[in-house]
Amino acid sequence: MSAAQEFWRWKEYRWHDPAVDWRSAEIISAGVDIGSVSSQAVILADGRLYAFSSQRTGFDSPESANQAMKWAMEDTGLTLKDLHYTVGTGYGRVNVPFADKAITEIACHARGANFMHGPSVRTILDMGGQDCKAIRCDEKGKVEAFLMNDKCAAGTGRGMEVFADLLAVPIEEVGELSLSVEEEPPPVSSTCVVFAKSEASALLRAGWPKNKVLAAYCSAMAHRVVTLLERIGVQKEFAITGGIAKNRGVVRRLEQELKLTALSSSYDSQIAGALGGALFAHTLETKRRKSGAVPATESA
């Protein structure tokens, strides 16, 4: 592997369903989730998932929104003019230039998780790029309560990227490698990514193998979010959204601490926020057609 390789860089991707004819749809709705680390755009045709993209967020939120949507529409024939209603969500939700409305990522992740996992979901853990959110919702995906921990990147996607670079391990391999230990080591610092990085460097110098250091960090991440979940109250049917949901090392340790198994889905966990935004957009466009214009104010 090259010394210049960016081990933190995860693969960007896009998808669309060629079996769906968007031109025959009555409502084309979209959601754009501009996160601190990644951006997703989702397009629905009459409430059915048609296309999405996921890529790195740039320095400019409006441009990130434009690029995410442009990539999602690539090779589909769709243009922005074909979208009937668009919702912006995430860290940069108010900076989506073509959005009709901005809605918080908390509400959108709850709505998206409800679509992805069904009405039984009551507890959602959104493990984002720079924060974690524990969400409690009802059978319709409406938020009833939430807690958020955003004081430090430890326990988030960005913290995991830092560790991938530190250990020169591609980020997609971190979770599996962390599980290849004979016994669990004590966790490293879970309160600050800077302290955790310093501690991990010391462990490497002391002769710890990479898999053992990663196991210690994944364990720390899991414990940190379990504490957040326990404060809001975890019900049996719970789902994990966000990029860290793809890290089996964190998810398995989280499940072990909770003594529960997270719900699985064929949908991509990373598009939950944008999907929720697109679902809200479909509902709002339906209401607008029935009763007139919908005020473009933010709702939680």
N, C-alpha and C positions, 0 to 999 in steps of 0.2 A: 504493500500500500504506500502511496506517496505521502511524504511528510506534510505536503501542502493540502492534503485532503481535508475537507470540512466534514468531520464525522457527525456533527449535529444536524446536517442538512437532510431532512426527510424528503421523500419523493413527492413531488406535486402531481396532481392527476385530475382528469376530467372524465365525464361519462354522459351518454344520452341514450335513450331507449328508441331504437329505430322502428319499433313496432307501434309507437304512439304517433298519431297524425295530429300535430298541434294545430294545423290549419282548420281542422273540423271542431276544435274545442271552443266552447262559448266563453270561457274565462281562462286566460293565461296569467297566472300569478307568480310572483318571485319574492325571494327573501335573500338578503345579502348580509352576511355576518362578518363585520370587520373587527377581528380580534387583535390583540396586541402582538401576537406572533403569527397567526394564520388568518386567511380570509376565505370564506366559502360563499358561493352563489348557488341557489337552488331554484329551478323552474318547475312549476306544476301546470299540467294541462287538465282543466276541470278537476282539480284536486288530486290528480295522479302524478307521481314522480316522473318527470320527463328528462331533466338534465341537471347536472351539477358540476362544480369545479371546486378544487381546494388548492390553494397556493400560499406562498409566504406573503405576509403583509409588508408592504414597502414603507417608506418614510412619509408618504403622502396618502392619507386615508381616502380622499376622493378618487385619486388615481388607482389605488388598490381596489376600490369598489368597481371602477370602470373595467379594470383588467380582469377581475374575477368574473364579472358578468359577460364580458366579451369572450372569455375562454369557454364559459359554460354554453354560450350560444354558437360557438364555432362548429361549422359543418351541419348546422340545423336549418339554416335559412331564416332563423329568427333575428329580429332587430329590437332595439329598445322600444321602438314605436309599436311593436306587437304586444308588449306587456300591458295588461289592463290595470294592474295594481302591484306596487312593489313596496315591501317593508324593509327598512334598514334596522339592523340590530348589532349588538356587540359593542366593544370599546369605542369604535368610530361610527356608531349608528347615525349620529346627527350630521355626518359628513358624507353621506351617500347622496350624490348630486341628483340622481334620478328617482329617489324614493318618494313615495306619497305619504309615508308615515314612519316614525321611529318608535320602536318598541324595545323594552329592555331585554337583554339576553336571558335573564332569569325566566321571564314569561315565555320567551321563544323556546328555550331548552325544555321547559316543562311541556309545552304544546308538541314539540318535536318528538320528545321521548314517548308521549302518549300515542302518537301516530306509529312510531317504530316498534313499540312493545305492547301496545294495547291498553285498555282502560283499567287494568289491574294495577298499573304502576302507581305507587304512592310516595316513594322516596327516590330522589334523583341526585346523583353526585356529578356535577359538571367540573371536570378537571381541565382547566384551561391553560393558556400559555403563561399567565402571570397571576392567576388567582384560582381559588377553589370555591365552589358554591354548593351548599347542601340545600335541597329544595324539597318541600312537601307539597303535594298537589292532590286534587280530587280526581274522580273517574273521567272527567272531561279534559284533564290536563291544565286546570286552572290552579294557579299558585295559591296556597293557603298560608305558607310561612317559608322563610329562607334565612340562611346564615351564610356569611361570606368571610373568607380569610384571604386578604390581599396585602398583608404587611411585608411579605418577602417572597421572592421567587422560589424558595425552597418548597417542595411539595407541588410543583407546577411543571408544565411542559418546558419552560425556559430553564428551570433548574436541571431537568434531565438532559437538555441539550448541553449545558455546561459540563456535566459529568461525562457525556459521550465524547466530547472533545478532550477533556482531561485524560481520559483513559484510552483514547484513540480507538474507540469501539463504535462502529456505525450505529446510529440511534435505533434502527429497526431491530438490531440484535441484542440490545441492552437487556430487555426483559427475559429472553430465553437464557442468556448467559448468566444472569443473576440467579436463575433457578438451578444451575449446575453445581451447587455446593452440597457437600455431604451433610453439613449442619448449619443452621442459621447463626451468623455472627451477630454481635450486639450492633444496634443501629448507630449510624453517625448522627451528627447534629441535624435536627429537623426544624430548627427555628430560623436558620439563616443559611443561604446558599454559599456565602463567602466562608463562614465557619466550616460548613460541610466540606467545601472544596479543600480548605486548609487541612482539615482532619484526614480527608481521603489521601492527600499528597503524603502526609506523614505515614499513613498505613502502607502505602506503596513503597516508601523508602524502608519501612520496617520489614518488607518482604511479603506482604499480603498479595495474592494473585488478584487479577482484575475481577474475576467473577465474585470473589469474596467481598471486595470493596463495593461492587455494584449491588450485591445482596444486602449489604449494610445500608446503602442509600435507599434502595427500593423499600426495605423494611421501614426506614424512617419516614418515607413518603406515605406509606400505607397507614402507619400509626398516627401521623398528623391528621389525615383526613378522617380517620375513624373517630378521633376526638371531636371533630366538627360534626360528623353525622350523629354521634351520640347526644350531642347538645340539642339537636332538633328532633331526635327520636326516629330510629330506623324501623320501618315496617318491612315485613318479609319480602314483598314484591318491590325490589329496588333495581334501578338501572344506572349505568355509568355512561356519561356522554363526554365528548371532547377527545383530544388526541391521546391522552394518557390511558384511555380505555383500551387502547391497542397494545399496551405494555403488559404482558402476562405476568411479569415479575411483580409489578405493583398490584395488579388486580387479584392475583392468587393470594398474596399476603393480606390484602384488604378483606377478602372473603374469609380467610382463616380467622382473622381477628373478630369479624362480625358473626362468624359461624353461620353465614348465609352464602348463597350463590347468586351472583348478579345475573339478571336476565340477559339472554343472548338475542341477537337480531341479525337478519341478513342485511340490514341497512348499515351504512357507514356511520359509526358513532360521531365522527368529526363534523358531519353536516347537520347535526341535530338543531343547532341554533338557527341556521339559514332555512332549514326545513320548516321549523316552527314559524319563522317569519313569513314564508311563502303560504303556509296554512292560514295565518292571520290575514294575509293579503287576499286570499280567496274569499274568506268570510266577509271582509270589509268591502270588497268589490260587489259581492252578492247583495249586501245591505245597501250599498250606494245605488245599485240599480233598482232596488225596491223602494227606497225612501229618499233618494237624493244624496247630496254630497256628505261625506264623512269628515269631520274636523281632523286635520292632520296634527293632532297633539299626541304627546307620548303617554303611554299607559304602562303600568307595572304588571 
